[in-house]
Amino acid sequence: MRTEYEIIKRPLVTEKFTNLTSDTNTYGFEVLKDANKLDIKKAVEKLFKVKVLRVRTEIVRGKIKRIRRNMGKRSNWKKAFVKLTP
């Protein structure tokens, strides 16, 4: 059994999510890669004591980066868009 703190890794604070928050009451989180929408909804509701209207998820593919002579790849991660009730 995973805890809420394991499911939600960190909030995403970017210009895009700041605009979404002010316009549509949608927040962004980096979540555990194998967490489903129901897990994310329950974790957000329990941690922040809010009512979640909808959850959308997206897998962000890791970029290929060059480290000196070698090529490396960043890890894939999962992003969740959480819309709250007004």
PyMOL Python script that loads the backbone (N, CA, C, O; Angstrom):
from pymol import cmd

cmd.read_pdbstr("""\
ATOM      1  N   MET A   1       0.851  -1.191   0.000  1.00  0.00           N
ATOM      2  CA  MET A   1       0.000   0.000   0.000  1.00  0.00           C
ATOM      3  C   MET A   1       0.888   1.243   0.000  1.00  0.00           C
ATOM      4  O   MET A   1       1.769   1.394   0.846  1.00  0.00           O
ATOM      5  N   ARG A   2       0.643   2.111  -0.947  1.00  0.00           N
ATOM      6  CA  ARG A   2       1.431   3.335  -1.050  1.00  0.00           C
ATOM      7  C   ARG A   2       0.755   4.459  -0.290  1.00  0.00           C
ATOM      8  O   ARG A   2      -0.472   4.542  -0.238  1.00  0.00           O
ATOM      9  N   THR A   3       1.566   5.319   0.296  1.00  0.00           N
ATOM     10  CA  THR A   3       1.013   6.461   1.011  1.00  0.00           C
ATOM     11  C   THR A   3       0.791   7.606   0.032  1.00  0.00           C
ATOM     12  O   THR A   3       1.234   7.563  -1.115  1.00  0.00           O
ATOM     13  N   GLU A   4       0.089   8.638   0.516  1.00  0.00           N
ATOM     14  CA  GLU A   4      -0.177   9.809  -0.329  1.00  0.00           C
ATOM     15  C   GLU A   4       1.124  10.530  -0.698  1.00  0.00           C
ATOM     16  O   GLU A   4       1.249  11.102  -1.781  1.00  0.00           O
ATOM     17  N   TYR A   5       2.084  10.487   0.226  1.00  0.00           N
ATOM     18  CA  TYR A   5       3.352  11.173  -0.017  1.00  0.00           C
ATOM     19  C   TYR A   5       4.199  10.442  -1.054  1.00  0.00           C
ATOM     20  O   TYR A   5       5.048  11.059  -1.697  1.00  0.00           O
ATOM     21  N   GLU A   6       3.985   9.155  -1.224  1.00  0.00           N
ATOM     22  CA  GLU A   6       4.692   8.414  -2.262  1.00  0.00           C
ATOM     23  C   GLU A   6       4.034   8.623  -3.618  1.00  0.00           C
ATOM     24  O   GLU A   6       4.721   8.663  -4.639  1.00  0.00           O
ATOM     25  N   ILE A   7       2.720   8.754  -3.640  1.00  0.00           N
ATOM     26  CA  ILE A   7       1.994   8.934  -4.904  1.00  0.00           C
ATOM     27  C   ILE A   7       2.281  10.305  -5.495  1.00  0.00           C
ATOM     28  O   ILE A   7       2.583  10.420  -6.683  1.00  0.00           O
ATOM     29  N   ILE A   8       2.188  11.355  -4.665  1.00  0.00           N
ATOM     30  CA  ILE A   8       2.440  12.714  -5.143  1.00  0.00           C
ATOM     31  C   ILE A   8       3.862  13.090  -4.755  1.00  0.00           C
ATOM     32  O   ILE A   8       4.173  13.252  -3.575  1.00  0.00           O
ATOM     33  N   LYS A   9       4.718  13.226  -5.757  1.00  0.00           N
ATOM     34  CA  LYS A   9       6.127  13.516  -5.486  1.00  0.00           C
ATOM     35  C   LYS A   9       6.353  14.996  -5.194  1.00  0.00           C
ATOM     36  O   LYS A   9       6.991  15.351  -4.203  1.00  0.00           O
ATOM     37  N   ARG A  10       5.821  15.860  -6.070  1.00  0.00           N
ATOM     38  CA  ARG A  10       6.024  17.301  -5.874  1.00  0.00           C
ATOM     39  C   ARG A  10       5.032  18.074  -6.729  1.00  0.00           C
ATOM     40  O   ARG A  10       4.569  17.567  -7.751  1.00  0.00           O
ATOM     41  N   PRO A  11       4.699  19.302  -6.322  1.00  0.00           N
ATOM     42  CA  PRO A  11       3.860  20.147  -7.188  1.00  0.00           C
ATOM     43  C   PRO A  11       4.714  20.735  -8.309  1.00  0.00           C
ATOM     44  O   PRO A  11       5.915  20.953  -8.148  1.00  0.00           O
ATOM     45  N   LEU A  12       4.077  20.982  -9.427  1.00  0.00           N
ATOM     46  CA  LEU A  12       4.768  21.609 -10.555  1.00  0.00           C
ATOM     47  C   LEU A  12       4.433  23.091 -10.557  1.00  0.00           C
ATOM     48  O   LEU A  12       3.280  23.482 -10.745  1.00  0.00           O
ATOM     49  N   VAL A  13       5.442  23.901 -10.348  1.00  0.00           N
ATOM     50  CA  VAL A  13       5.260  25.347 -10.299  1.00  0.00           C
ATOM     51  C   VAL A  13       5.977  25.938 -11.514  1.00  0.00           C
ATOM     52  O   VAL A  13       7.174  26.226 -11.476  1.00  0.00           O
ATOM     53  N   THR A  14       5.215  26.108 -12.584  1.00  0.00           N
ATOM     54  CA  THR A  14       5.738  26.689 -13.809  1.00  0.00           C
ATOM     55  C   THR A  14       4.790  27.794 -14.265  1.00  0.00           C
ATOM     56  O   THR A  14       3.721  27.985 -13.686  1.00  0.00           O
ATOM     57  N   GLU A  15       5.180  28.498 -15.279  1.00  0.00           N
ATOM     58  CA  GLU A  15       4.337  29.564 -15.807  1.00  0.00           C
ATOM     59  C   GLU A  15       3.025  28.998 -16.356  1.00  0.00           C
ATOM     60  O   GLU A  15       1.966  29.603 -16.191  1.00  0.00           O
ATOM     61  N   LYS A  16       3.099  27.846 -17.003  1.00  0.00           N
ATOM     62  CA  LYS A  16       1.906  27.213 -17.554  1.00  0.00           C
ATOM     63  C   LYS A  16       0.914  26.855 -16.449  1.00  0.00           C
ATOM     64  O   LYS A  16      -0.281  27.125 -16.576  1.00  0.00           O
ATOM     65  N   PHE A  17       1.400  26.252 -15.369  1.00  0.00           N
ATOM     66  CA  PHE A  17       0.496  25.851 -14.293  1.00  0.00           C
ATOM     67  C   PHE A  17       0.009  27.047 -13.480  1.00  0.00           C
ATOM     68  O   PHE A  17      -1.084  26.994 -12.916  1.00  0.00           O
ATOM     69  N   THR A  18       0.774  28.098 -13.407  1.00  0.00           N
ATOM     70  CA  THR A  18       0.301  29.309 -12.739  1.00  0.00           C
ATOM     71  C   THR A  18      -0.886  29.897 -13.485  1.00  0.00           C
ATOM     72  O   THR A  18      -1.859  30.329 -12.866  1.00  0.00           O
ATOM     73  N   ASN A  19      -0.813  29.917 -14.808  1.00  0.00           N
ATOM     74  CA  ASN A  19      -1.939  30.404 -15.613  1.00  0.00           C
ATOM     75  C   ASN A  19      -3.143  29.481 -15.495  1.00  0.00           C
ATOM     76  O   ASN A  19      -4.273  29.960 -15.398  1.00  0.00           O
ATOM     77  N   LEU A  20      -2.926  28.163 -15.500  1.00  0.00           N
ATOM     78  CA  LEU A  20      -4.037  27.220 -15.353  1.00  0.00           C
ATOM     79  C   LEU A  20      -4.707  27.355 -13.994  1.00  0.00           C
ATOM     80  O   LEU A  20      -5.928  27.238 -13.882  1.00  0.00           O
ATOM     81  N   THR A  21      -3.909  27.602 -12.965  1.00  0.00           N
ATOM     82  CA  THR A  21      -4.458  27.732 -11.619  1.00  0.00           C
ATOM     83  C   THR A  21      -5.365  28.944 -11.523  1.00  0.00           C
ATOM     84  O   THR A  21      -6.458  28.865 -10.962  1.00  0.00           O
ATOM     85  N   SER A  22      -4.917  30.063 -12.068  1.00  0.00           N
ATOM     86  CA  SER A  22      -5.714  31.279 -11.965  1.00  0.00           C
ATOM     87  C   SER A  22      -6.941  31.241 -12.884  1.00  0.00           C
ATOM     88  O   SER A  22      -7.980  31.810 -12.549  1.00  0.00           O
ATOM     89  N   ASP A  23      -6.828  30.577 -14.033  1.00  0.00           N
ATOM     90  CA  ASP A  23      -7.932  30.565 -14.997  1.00  0.00           C
ATOM     91  C   ASP A  23      -8.951  29.453 -14.730  1.00  0.00           C
ATOM     92  O   ASP A  23     -10.155  29.709 -14.700  1.00  0.00           O
ATOM     93  N   THR A  24      -8.472  28.226 -14.537  1.00  0.00           N
ATOM     94  CA  THR A  24      -9.380  27.082 -14.506  1.00  0.00           C
ATOM     95  C   THR A  24      -9.337  26.275 -13.217  1.00  0.00           C
ATOM     96  O   THR A  24      -9.951  25.211 -13.141  1.00  0.00           O
ATOM     97  N   ASN A  25      -8.626  26.755 -12.204  1.00  0.00           N
ATOM     98  CA  ASN A  25      -8.545  26.059 -10.910  1.00  0.00           C
ATOM     99  C   ASN A  25      -7.948  24.662 -11.073  1.00  0.00           C
ATOM    100  O   ASN A  25      -8.401  23.710 -10.437  1.00  0.00           O
ATOM    101  N   THR A  26      -6.915  24.541 -11.941  1.00  0.00           N
ATOM    102  CA  THR A  26      -6.235  23.276 -12.213  1.00  0.00           C
ATOM    103  C   THR A  26      -4.808  23.352 -11.694  1.00  0.00           C
ATOM    104  O   THR A  26      -4.102  24.333 -11.929  1.00  0.00           O
ATOM    105  N   TYR A  27      -4.394  22.317 -10.992  1.00  0.00           N
ATOM    106  CA  TYR A  27      -3.054  22.260 -10.412  1.00  0.00           C
ATOM    107  C   TYR A  27      -2.284  21.097 -11.019  1.00  0.00           C
ATOM    108  O   TYR A  27      -2.883  20.127 -11.483  1.00  0.00           O
ATOM    109  N   GLY A  28      -0.965  21.191 -11.016  1.00  0.00           N
ATOM    110  CA  GLY A  28      -0.131  20.153 -11.595  1.00  0.00           C
ATOM    111  C   GLY A  28       0.777  19.516 -10.563  1.00  0.00           C
ATOM    112  O   GLY A  28       1.307  20.191  -9.680  1.00  0.00           O
ATOM    113  N   PHE A  29       0.951  18.202 -10.685  1.00  0.00           N
ATOM    114  CA  PHE A  29       1.801  17.459  -9.772  1.00  0.00           C
ATOM    115  C   PHE A  29       2.629  16.453 -10.554  1.00  0.00           C
ATOM    116  O   PHE A  29       2.185  15.914 -11.568  1.00  0.00           O
ATOM    117  N   GLU A  30       3.836  16.209 -10.065  1.00  0.00           N
ATOM    118  CA  GLU A  30       4.600  15.063 -10.538  1.00  0.00           C
ATOM    119  C   GLU A  30       4.193  13.903  -9.653  1.00  0.00           C
ATOM    120  O   GLU A  30       4.254  14.001  -8.428  1.00  0.00           O
ATOM    121  N   VAL A  31       3.774  12.799 -10.270  1.00  0.00           N
ATOM    122  CA  VAL A  31       3.234  11.672  -9.510  1.00  0.00           C
ATOM    123  C   VAL A  31       4.026  10.406  -9.813  1.00  0.00           C
ATOM    124  O   VAL A  31       4.841  10.361 -10.735  1.00  0.00           O
ATOM    125  N   LEU A  32       3.763   9.388  -9.015  1.00  0.00           N
ATOM    126  CA  LEU A  32       4.383   8.088  -9.201  1.00  0.00           C
ATOM    127  C   LEU A  32       3.990   7.541 -10.561  1.00  0.00           C
ATOM    128  O   LEU A  32       2.846   7.688 -10.991  1.00  0.00           O
ATOM    129  N   LYS A  33       4.934   6.914 -11.232  1.00  0.00           N
ATOM    130  CA  LYS A  33       4.711   6.508 -12.612  1.00  0.00           C
ATOM    131  C   LYS A  33       3.597   5.478 -12.771  1.00  0.00           C
ATOM    132  O   LYS A  33       2.904   5.479 -13.789  1.00  0.00           O
ATOM    133  N   ASP A  34       3.411   4.599 -11.788  1.00  0.00           N
ATOM    134  CA  ASP A  34       2.371   3.581 -11.929  1.00  0.00           C
ATOM    135  C   ASP A  34       1.098   3.906 -11.146  1.00  0.00           C
ATOM    136  O   ASP A  34       0.258   3.030 -10.944  1.00  0.00           O
ATOM    137  N   ALA A  35       0.948   5.161 -10.703  1.00  0.00           N
ATOM    138  CA  ALA A  35      -0.277   5.575 -10.009  1.00  0.00           C
ATOM    139  C   ALA A  35      -1.379   5.819 -11.039  1.00  0.00           C
ATOM    140  O   ALA A  35      -1.128   6.369 -12.112  1.00  0.00           O
ATOM    141  N   ASN A  36      -2.603   5.404 -10.701  1.00  0.00           N
ATOM    142  CA  ASN A  36      -3.716   5.656 -11.613  1.00  0.00           C
ATOM    143  C   ASN A  36      -4.485   6.896 -11.151  1.00  0.00           C
ATOM    144  O   ASN A  36      -4.166   7.492 -10.123  1.00  0.00           O
ATOM    145  N   LYS A  37      -5.500   7.271 -11.927  1.00  0.00           N
ATOM    146  CA  LYS A  37      -6.226   8.512 -11.658  1.00  0.00           C
ATOM    147  C   LYS A  37      -6.962   8.472 -10.322  1.00  0.00           C
ATOM    148  O   LYS A  37      -7.037   9.481  -9.621  1.00  0.00           O
ATOM    149  N   LEU A  38      -7.496   7.324  -9.977  1.00  0.00           N
ATOM    150  CA  LEU A  38      -8.212   7.193  -8.710  1.00  0.00           C
ATOM    151  C   LEU A  38      -7.263   7.358  -7.517  1.00  0.00           C
ATOM    152  O   LEU A  38      -7.610   8.005  -6.529  1.00  0.00           O
ATOM    153  N   ASP A  39      -6.063   6.769  -7.613  1.00  0.00           N
ATOM    154  CA  ASP A  39      -5.052   6.935  -6.558  1.00  0.00           C
ATOM    155  C   ASP A  39      -4.674   8.403  -6.390  1.00  0.00           C
ATOM    156  O   ASP A  39      -4.563   8.900  -5.269  1.00  0.00           O
ATOM    157  N   ILE A  40      -4.478   9.088  -7.511  1.00  0.00           N
ATOM    158  CA  ILE A  40      -4.078  10.493  -7.480  1.00  0.00           C
ATOM    159  C   ILE A  40      -5.188  11.335  -6.864  1.00  0.00           C
ATOM    160  O   ILE A  40      -4.918  12.218  -6.050  1.00  0.00           O
ATOM    161  N   LYS A  41      -6.432  11.068  -7.247  1.00  0.00           N
ATOM    162  CA  LYS A  41      -7.573  11.821  -6.716  1.00  0.00           C
ATOM    163  C   LYS A  41      -7.672  11.666  -5.204  1.00  0.00           C
ATOM    164  O   LYS A  41      -7.822  12.654  -4.485  1.00  0.00           O
ATOM    165  N   LYS A  42      -7.590  10.436  -4.723  1.00  0.00           N
ATOM    166  CA  LYS A  42      -7.678  10.190  -3.284  1.00  0.00           C
ATOM    167  C   LYS A  42      -6.526  10.850  -2.526  1.00  0.00           C
ATOM    168  O   LYS A  42      -6.727  11.400  -1.444  1.00  0.00           O
ATOM    169  N   ALA A  43      -5.326  10.793  -3.093  1.00  0.00           N
ATOM    170  CA  ALA A  43      -4.155  11.380  -2.425  1.00  0.00           C
ATOM    171  C   ALA A  43      -4.281  12.891  -2.309  1.00  0.00           C
ATOM    172  O   ALA A  43      -3.982  13.459  -1.258  1.00  0.00           O
ATOM    173  N   VAL A  44      -4.722  13.551  -3.381  1.00  0.00           N
ATOM    174  CA  VAL A  44      -4.872  15.009  -3.360  1.00  0.00           C
ATOM    175  C   VAL A  44      -5.974  15.413  -2.381  1.00  0.00           C
ATOM    176  O   VAL A  44      -5.809  16.366  -1.619  1.00  0.00           O
ATOM    177  N   GLU A  45      -7.081  14.699  -2.399  1.00  0.00           N
ATOM    178  CA  GLU A  45      -8.182  15.031  -1.487  1.00  0.00           C
ATOM    179  C   GLU A  45      -7.772  14.851  -0.026  1.00  0.00           C
ATOM    180  O   GLU A  45      -8.166  15.645   0.829  1.00  0.00           O
ATOM    181  N   LYS A  46      -6.995  13.829   0.261  1.00  0.00           N
ATOM    182  CA  LYS A  46      -6.583  13.588   1.644  1.00  0.00           C
ATOM    183  C   LYS A  46      -5.496  14.567   2.104  1.00  0.00           C
ATOM    184  O   LYS A  46      -5.546  15.067   3.227  1.00  0.00           O
ATOM    185  N   LEU A  47      -4.521  14.836   1.242  1.00  0.00           N
ATOM    186  CA  LEU A  47      -3.419  15.716   1.630  1.00  0.00           C
ATOM    187  C   LEU A  47      -3.849  17.171   1.778  1.00  0.00           C
ATOM    188  O   LEU A  47      -3.471  17.832   2.745  1.00  0.00           O
ATOM    189  N   PHE A  48      -4.629  17.672   0.836  1.00  0.00           N
ATOM    190  CA  PHE A  48      -4.949  19.097   0.788  1.00  0.00           C
ATOM    191  C   PHE A  48      -6.365  19.424   1.256  1.00  0.00           C
ATOM    192  O   PHE A  48      -6.738  20.595   1.322  1.00  0.00           O
ATOM    193  N   LYS A  49      -7.163  18.394   1.582  1.00  0.00           N
ATOM    194  CA  LYS A  49      -8.532  18.578   2.080  1.00  0.00           C
ATOM    195  C   LYS A  49      -9.379  19.425   1.127  1.00  0.00           C
ATOM    196  O   LYS A  49     -10.010  20.403   1.528  1.00  0.00           O
ATOM    197  N   VAL A  50      -9.373  19.016  -0.149  1.00  0.00           N
ATOM    198  CA  VAL A  50     -10.156  19.678  -1.194  1.00  0.00           C
ATOM    199  C   VAL A  50     -10.977  18.620  -1.916  1.00  0.00           C
ATOM    200  O   VAL A  50     -10.786  17.425  -1.692  1.00  0.00           O
ATOM    201  N   LYS A  51     -11.890  19.054  -2.779  1.00  0.00           N
ATOM    202  CA  LYS A  51     -12.706  18.149  -3.574  1.00  0.00           C
ATOM    203  C   LYS A  51     -12.214  18.201  -5.016  1.00  0.00           C
ATOM    204  O   LYS A  51     -12.184  19.269  -5.627  1.00  0.00           O
ATOM    205  N   VAL A  52     -11.830  17.050  -5.559  1.00  0.00           N
ATOM    206  CA  VAL A  52     -11.288  16.965  -6.913  1.00  0.00           C
ATOM    207  C   VAL A  52     -12.422  16.690  -7.888  1.00  0.00           C
ATOM    208  O   VAL A  52     -13.245  15.800  -7.672  1.00  0.00           O
ATOM    209  N   LEU A  53     -12.451  17.468  -8.966  1.00  0.00           N
ATOM    210  CA  LEU A  53     -13.465  17.297  -9.995  1.00  0.00           C
ATOM    211  C   LEU A  53     -13.001  16.311 -11.065  1.00  0.00           C
ATOM    212  O   LEU A  53     -13.766  15.452 -11.503  1.00  0.00           O
ATOM    213  N   ARG A  54     -11.725  16.445 -11.487  1.00  0.00           N
ATOM    214  CA  ARG A  54     -11.228  15.630 -12.597  1.00  0.00           C
ATOM    215  C   ARG A  54      -9.710  15.523 -12.526  1.00  0.00           C
ATOM    216  O   ARG A  54      -9.037  16.433 -12.041  1.00  0.00           O
ATOM    217  N   VAL A  55      -9.181  14.411 -13.010  1.00  0.00           N
ATOM    218  CA  VAL A  55      -7.736  14.193 -13.063  1.00  0.00           C
ATOM    219  C   VAL A  55      -7.365  13.776 -14.476  1.00  0.00           C
ATOM    220  O   VAL A  55      -7.968  12.862 -15.039  1.00  0.00           O
ATOM    221  N   ARG A  56      -6.380  14.442 -15.043  1.00  0.00           N
ATOM    222  CA  ARG A  56      -5.821  14.049 -16.335  1.00  0.00           C
ATOM    223  C   ARG A  56      -4.350  13.736 -16.116  1.00  0.00           C
ATOM    224  O   ARG A  56      -3.682  14.412 -15.334  1.00  0.00           O
ATOM    225  N   THR A  57      -3.843  12.726 -16.791  1.00  0.00           N
ATOM    226  CA  THR A  57      -2.443  12.344 -16.621  1.00  0.00           C
ATOM    227  C   THR A  57      -1.732  12.344 -17.961  1.00  0.00           C
ATOM    228  O   THR A  57      -2.348  12.253 -19.023  1.00  0.00           O
ATOM    229  N   GLU A  58      -0.415  12.450 -17.876  1.00  0.00           N
ATOM    230  CA  GLU A  58       0.405  12.490 -19.075  1.00  0.00           C
ATOM    231  C   GLU A  58       1.766  11.906 -18.735  1.00  0.00           C
ATOM    232  O   GLU A  58       2.344  12.239 -17.701  1.00  0.00           O
ATOM    233  N   ILE A  59       2.284  11.036 -19.601  1.00  0.00           N
ATOM    234  CA  ILE A  59       3.635  10.511 -19.442  1.00  0.00           C
ATOM    235  C   ILE A  59       4.580  11.456 -20.183  1.00  0.00           C
ATOM    236  O   ILE A  59       4.420  11.695 -21.380  1.00  0.00           O
ATOM    237  N   VAL A  60       5.555  11.984 -19.468  1.00  0.00           N
ATOM    238  CA  VAL A  60       6.540  12.872 -20.070  1.00  0.00           C
ATOM    239  C   VAL A  60       7.773  12.031 -20.377  1.00  0.00           C
ATOM    240  O   VAL A  60       8.382  11.458 -19.474  1.00  0.00           O
ATOM    241  N   ARG A  61       8.132  11.961 -21.626  1.00  0.00           N
ATOM    242  CA  ARG A  61       9.273  11.155 -22.046  1.00  0.00           C
ATOM    243  C   ARG A  61      10.573  11.876 -21.704  1.00  0.00           C
ATOM    244  O   ARG A  61      10.678  13.092 -21.865  1.00  0.00           O
ATOM    245  N   GLY A  62      11.551  11.127 -21.237  1.00  0.00           N
ATOM    246  CA  GLY A  62      12.836  11.704 -20.866  1.00  0.00           C
ATOM    247  C   GLY A  62      13.623  12.153 -22.080  1.00  0.00           C
ATOM    248  O   GLY A  62      13.595  11.509 -23.129  1.00  0.00           O
ATOM    249  N   LYS A  63      14.321  13.257 -21.928  1.00  0.00           N
ATOM    250  CA  LYS A  63      15.100  13.796 -23.033  1.00  0.00           C
ATOM    251  C   LYS A  63      16.446  13.079 -23.137  1.00  0.00           C
ATOM    252  O   LYS A  63      16.982  12.583 -22.146  1.00  0.00           O
ATOM    253  N   ILE A  64      16.972  13.038 -24.347  1.00  0.00           N
ATOM    254  CA  ILE A  64      18.304  12.492 -24.552  1.00  0.00           C
ATOM    255  C   ILE A  64      19.287  13.647 -24.408  1.00  0.00           C
ATOM    256  O   ILE A  64      19.171  14.666 -25.090  1.00  0.00           O
ATOM    257  N   LYS A  65      20.245  13.477 -23.520  1.00  0.00           N
ATOM    258  CA  LYS A  65      21.211  14.518 -23.219  1.00  0.00           C
ATOM    259  C   LYS A  65      22.619  14.010 -23.471  1.00  0.00           C
ATOM    260  O   LYS A  65      22.893  12.815 -23.358  1.00  0.00           O
ATOM    261  N   ARG A  66      23.495  14.923 -23.808  1.00  0.00           N
ATOM    262  CA  ARG A  66      24.901  14.573 -24.020  1.00  0.00           C
ATOM    263  C   ARG A  66      25.677  14.930 -22.766  1.00  0.00           C
ATOM    264  O   ARG A  66      25.586  16.049 -22.262  1.00  0.00           O
ATOM    265  N   ILE A  67      26.440  13.965 -22.268  1.00  0.00           N
ATOM    266  CA  ILE A  67      27.299  14.188 -21.113  1.00  0.00           C
ATOM    267  C   ILE A  67      28.727  13.941 -21.574  1.00  0.00           C
ATOM    268  O   ILE A  67      29.163  12.797 -21.701  1.00  0.00           O
ATOM    269  N   ARG A  68      29.437  15.009 -21.818  1.00  0.00           N
ATOM    270  CA  ARG A  68      30.773  14.963 -22.419  1.00  0.00           C
ATOM    271  C   ARG A  68      30.727  14.186 -23.729  1.00  0.00           C
ATOM    272  O   ARG A  68      30.108  14.636 -24.693  1.00  0.00           O
ATOM    273  N   ARG A  69      31.380  13.018 -23.775  1.00  0.00           N
ATOM    274  CA  ARG A  69      31.379  12.260 -25.026  1.00  0.00           C
ATOM    275  C   ARG A  69      30.203  11.301 -25.133  1.00  0.00           C
ATOM    276  O   ARG A  69      29.867  10.852 -26.229  1.00  0.00           O
ATOM    277  N   ASN A  70      29.583  10.988 -24.023  1.00  0.00           N
ATOM    278  CA  ASN A  70      28.544   9.960 -24.005  1.00  0.00           C
ATOM    279  C   ASN A  70      27.149  10.565 -24.118  1.00  0.00           C
ATOM    280  O   ASN A  70      26.905  11.709 -23.734  1.00  0.00           O
ATOM    281  N   MET A  71      26.252   9.760 -24.656  1.00  0.00           N
ATOM    282  CA  MET A  71      24.851  10.154 -24.714  1.00  0.00           C
ATOM    283  C   MET A  71      24.125   9.476 -23.551  1.00  0.00           C
ATOM    284  O   MET A  71      24.341   8.296 -23.277  1.00  0.00           O
ATOM    285  N   GLY A  72      23.275  10.225 -22.883  1.00  0.00           N
ATOM    286  CA  GLY A  72      22.505   9.695 -21.768  1.00  0.00           C
ATOM    287  C   GLY A  72      21.044  10.033 -21.952  1.00  0.00           C
ATOM    288  O   GLY A  72      20.692  10.842 -22.810  1.00  0.00           O
ATOM    289  N   LYS A  73      20.193   9.418 -21.154  1.00  0.00           N
ATOM    290  CA  LYS A  73      18.756   9.667 -21.255  1.00  0.00           C
ATOM    291  C   LYS A  73      18.203   9.914 -19.869  1.00  0.00           C
ATOM    292  O   LYS A  73      18.498   9.179 -18.927  1.00  0.00           O
ATOM    293  N   ARG A  74      17.399  10.956 -19.753  1.00  0.00           N
ATOM    294  CA  ARG A  74      16.716  11.220 -18.498  1.00  0.00           C
ATOM    295  C   ARG A  74      15.548  10.248 -18.350  1.00  0.00           C
ATOM    296  O   ARG A  74      15.060   9.698 -19.337  1.00  0.00           O
ATOM    297  N   SER A  75      15.115  10.046 -17.133  1.00  0.00           N
ATOM    298  CA  SER A  75      14.031   9.107 -16.869  1.00  0.00           C
ATOM    299  C   SER A  75      12.693   9.669 -17.343  1.00  0.00           C
ATOM    300  O   SER A  75      12.480  10.882 -17.349  1.00  0.00           O
ATOM    301  N   ASN A  76      11.796   8.766 -17.739  1.00  0.00           N
ATOM    302  CA  ASN A  76      10.412   9.150 -18.019  1.00  0.00           C
ATOM    303  C   ASN A  76       9.720   9.416 -16.688  1.00  0.00           C
ATOM    304  O   ASN A  76      10.070   8.814 -15.672  1.00  0.00           O
ATOM    305  N   TRP A  77       8.727  10.327 -16.691  1.00  0.00           N
ATOM    306  CA  TRP A  77       7.980  10.619 -15.470  1.00  0.00           C
ATOM    307  C   TRP A  77       6.544  10.946 -15.823  1.00  0.00           C
ATOM    308  O   TRP A  77       6.211  11.179 -16.984  1.00  0.00           O
ATOM    309  N   LYS A  78       5.702  10.961 -14.808  1.00  0.00           N
ATOM    310  CA  LYS A  78       4.274  11.148 -15.037  1.00  0.00           C
ATOM    311  C   LYS A  78       3.815  12.468 -14.411  1.00  0.00           C
ATOM    312  O   LYS A  78       4.203  12.826 -13.299  1.00  0.00           O
ATOM    313  N   LYS A  79       2.982  13.167 -15.165  1.00  0.00           N
ATOM    314  CA  LYS A  79       2.449  14.462 -14.755  1.00  0.00           C
ATOM    315  C   LYS A  79       0.943  14.328 -14.611  1.00  0.00           C
ATOM    316  O   LYS A  79       0.296  13.665 -15.422  1.00  0.00           O
ATOM    317  N   ALA A  80       0.377  14.960 -13.575  1.00  0.00           N
ATOM    318  CA  ALA A  80      -1.067  14.915 -13.371  1.00  0.00           C
ATOM    319  C   ALA A  80      -1.627  16.333 -13.311  1.00  0.00           C
ATOM    320  O   ALA A  80      -1.104  17.196 -12.607  1.00  0.00           O
ATOM    321  N   PHE A  81      -2.706  16.552 -14.068  1.00  0.00           N
ATOM    322  CA  PHE A  81      -3.450  17.800 -14.034  1.00  0.00           C
ATOM    323  C   PHE A  81      -4.677  17.544 -13.166  1.00  0.00           C
ATOM    324  O   PHE A  81      -5.515  16.712 -13.513  1.00  0.00           O
ATOM    325  N   VAL A  82      -4.793  18.247 -12.045  1.00  0.00           N
ATOM    326  CA  VAL A  82      -5.890  18.016 -11.103  1.00  0.00           C
ATOM    327  C   VAL A  82      -6.779  19.243 -11.072  1.00  0.00           C
ATOM    328  O   VAL A  82      -6.339  20.323 -10.681  1.00  0.00           O
ATOM    329  N   LYS A  83      -8.039  19.081 -11.486  1.00  0.00           N
ATOM    330  CA  LYS A  83      -8.997  20.180 -11.472  1.00  0.00           C
ATOM    331  C   LYS A  83      -9.863  20.076 -10.230  1.00  0.00           C
ATOM    332  O   LYS A  83     -10.437  19.024  -9.947  1.00  0.00           O
ATOM    333  N   LEU A  84      -9.955  21.179  -9.487  1.00  0.00           N
ATOM    334  CA  LEU A  84     -10.711  21.199  -8.254  1.00  0.00           C
ATOM    335  C   LEU A  84     -12.097  21.801  -8.472  1.00  0.00           C
ATOM    336  O   LEU A  84     -12.312  22.574  -9.406  1.00  0.00           O
ATOM    337  N   THR A  85     -13.024  21.440  -7.605  1.00  0.00           N
ATOM    338  CA  THR A  85     -14.357  22.030  -7.682  1.00  0.00           C
ATOM    339  C   THR A  85     -14.283  23.490  -7.192  1.00  0.00           C
ATOM    340  O   THR A  85     -13.459  23.818  -6.339  1.00  0.00           O
ATOM    341  N   PRO A  86     -15.134  24.349  -7.728  1.00  0.00           N
ATOM    342  CA  PRO A  86     -15.075  25.759  -7.305  1.00  0.00           C
ATOM    343  C   PRO A  86     -15.525  25.951  -5.856  1.00  0.00           C
ATOM    344  O   PRO A  86     -15.532  27.076  -5.356  1.00  0.00           O
TER     345      PRO A  86
END
""", "prot")
cmd.dss("prot")
cmd.show_as("cartoon", "prot")
cmd.util.cbc("prot")
cmd.orient("prot")
